[in-house]
Amino acid sequence: MLMTSPYESPPYDAPQSITVRAATGQLRVVSVWQAFGQSAAQAQRTIVHRKKNKDLEEMTVTFASISLAELTEIISRLNALTWVSAASLRVTTGGTFLEPGRS
């Protein structure tokens, strides 16, 4: 039997995702989907939740097969929206998560 530590990374690449943050009551879900453009068809899962203690709402969308160039373009469109507090991209390469702007 193979045992793995709960602290190890999963043996697969998790899908890429985009997270959009806005002040509570300011998240505009339809506008987020419009910013995805044709790439919206590649969306696999969407999670929307509120961070009460930080007065923020977040929408995270994971994508199937989509290029890093497309994701970067979407992030640029989202960050240009005045109501967006932050839009971030999460991609995996070889089991390692890369989040621009974080170390």
Secondary structure, 3 states (H helix, E strand, C coil): CCCCCCCCCCCCCCCEEEEEEEECCCCCHHHHHHHHHHHHHHEEEEEEEEEHHHCEEEEEEEECCCCHHHHHHHHHHHHCCCCEEEEEEEEEECCEEECCCCC
